[in-house]
């Protein structure tokens, strides 16, 4: 029996809470380690919050609605599947 199969079998015997704890631990262990470049990019993003122009959420919603309506699309849509 392979190690993965043994682990899967052991996990199947755990309670739901224990499975969630393992899932959380596994998710955290798969995250990349922080690098200086990653931290610098985060710092730059945080600084941009105070220096870059802001867009109200209502304006964003209005733009998205405009992008997704048939009238706003310059391309003719054709059905791929017809019942």
C-alpha positions as a LaTeX table, in Angstrom:
\begin{tabular}{lrrr}
\hline
Residue & $x$ (\AA) & $y$ (\AA) & $z$ (\AA) \\
\hline
Unk1 & 0.00 & 0.00 & 0.00 \\
Unk2 & 1.39 & 3.42 & $-0.93$ \\
Unk3 & 1.86 & 6.23 & 1.54 \\
Unk4 & $-0.84$ & 8.32 & $-0.16$ \\
Unk5 & $-3.32$ & 5.47 & 0.03 \\
Unk6 & $-2.51$ & 4.96 & 3.72 \\
Unk7 & $-2.99$ & 8.67 & 4.40 \\
Unk8 & $-6.29$ & 8.70 & 2.53 \\
Unk9 & $-7.50$ & 5.70 & 4.51 \\
Unk10 & $-6.49$ & 7.32 & 7.79 \\
Unk11 & $-8.19$ & 10.60 & 6.87 \\
Unk12 & $-11.40$ & 8.73 & 6.01 \\
Unk13 & $-11.57$ & 7.57 & 9.65 \\
Unk14 & $-11.31$ & 11.10 & 11.10 \\
Unk15 & $-14.17$ & 13.28 & 12.31 \\
Unk16 & $-15.33$ & 16.19 & 10.16 \\
Unk17 & $-13.58$ & 18.63 & 12.51 \\
Unk18 & $-10.32$ & 16.72 & 12.28 \\
Unk19 & $-10.59$ & 16.66 & 8.48 \\
Unk20 & $-11.09$ & 20.45 & 8.44 \\
Unk21 & $-8.04$ & 20.88 & 10.68 \\
Unk22 & $-5.95$ & 18.80 & 8.29 \\
Unk23 & $-7.30$ & 20.71 & 5.29 \\
Unk24 & $-6.39$ & 24.03 & 6.95 \\
Unk25 & $-2.92$ & 22.79 & 7.85 \\
Unk26 & $-2.32$ & 21.41 & 4.37 \\
Unk27 & $-3.51$ & 24.65 & 2.76 \\
Unk28 & $-1.17$ & 26.68 & 4.94 \\
Unk29 & 1.76 & 24.36 & 4.25 \\
Unk30 & 1.27 & 24.77 & 0.49 \\
Unk31 & 1.50 & 28.55 & 0.61 \\
Unk32 & 4.71 & 30.04 & $-0.69$ \\
Unk33 & 7.17 & 31.50 & 1.75 \\
Unk34 & 7.25 & 35.28 & 1.89 \\
Unk35 & 9.99 & 36.75 & $-0.26$ \\
Unk36 & 11.36 & 40.31 & $-0.16$ \\
Unk37 & 9.82 & 40.86 & $-3.62$ \\
Unk38 & 6.40 & 39.69 & $-2.42$ \\
Unk39 & 6.54 & 41.95 & 0.63 \\
Unk40 & 7.66 & 44.91 & $-1.50$ \\
Unk41 & 4.75 & 44.34 & $-3.90$ \\
Unk42 & 2.32 & 44.25 & $-0.96$ \\
Unk43 & 3.80 & 47.46 & 0.44 \\
Unk44 & 3.48 & 49.14 & $-2.96$ \\
Unk45 & $-0.15$ & 48.05 & $-3.22$ \\
Unk46 & $-0.93$ & 49.40 & 0.24 \\
Unk47 & 0.78 & 52.72 & $-0.56$ \\
Unk48 & $-1.20$ & 53.01 & $-3.79$ \\
Unk49 & $-4.41$ & 52.99 & $-1.77$ \\
Unk50 & $-3.58$ & 56.49 & $-0.59$ \\
Unk51 & $-2.09$ & 57.82 & $-3.84$ \\
Unk52 & $-4.13$ & 56.31 & $-6.69$ \\
Unk53 & $-7.59$ & 57.55 & $-7.73$ \\
Unk54 & $-10.55$ & 55.68 & $-6.31$ \\
Unk55 & $-13.59$ & 54.39 & $-8.17$ \\
Unk56 & $-16.91$ & 54.12 & $-6.36$ \\
Unk57 & $-18.36$ & 50.62 & $-6.25$ \\
Unk58 & $-21.55$ & 51.91 & $-7.88$ \\
Unk59 & $-19.53$ & 53.12 & $-10.88$ \\
Unk60 & $-17.79$ & 49.75 & $-11.14$ \\
Unk61 & $-21.13$ & 47.93 & $-11.06$ \\
Unk62 & $-22.52$ & 50.24 & $-13.74$ \\
Unk63 & $-19.49$ & 49.65 & $-15.97$ \\
Unk64 & $-19.68$ & 45.87 & $-15.52$ \\
Unk65 & $-23.37$ & 45.92 & $-16.37$ \\
Unk66 & $-22.56$ & 47.91 & $-19.51$ \\
Unk67 & $-19.81$ & 45.49 & $-20.49$ \\
Unk68 & $-22.10$ & 42.50 & $-20.16$ \\
Unk69 & $-25.14$ & 43.78 & $-22.05$ \\
Unk70 & $-25.74$ & 42.79 & $-25.64$ \\
Unk71 & $-25.91$ & 46.41 & $-26.79$ \\
Unk72 & $-22.41$ & 47.17 & $-25.52$ \\
Unk73 & $-20.74$ & 44.33 & $-27.40$ \\
Unk74 & $-19.27$ & 45.22 & $-30.82$ \\
Unk75 & $-19.14$ & 41.51 & $-31.72$ \\
Unk76 & $-22.07$ & 39.53 & $-33.06$ \\
Unk77 & $-22.71$ & 36.53 & $-30.86$ \\
Unk78 & $-23.66$ & 33.23 & $-32.40$ \\
Unk79 & $-24.99$ & 30.20 & $-30.61$ \\
Unk80 & $-22.63$ & 27.26 & $-30.44$ \\
Unk81 & $-25.22$ & 24.81 & $-29.20$ \\
Unk82 & $-28.81$ & 24.73 & $-30.36$ \\
Unk83 & $-31.36$ & 22.52 & $-28.61$ \\
\hline
\end{tabular}
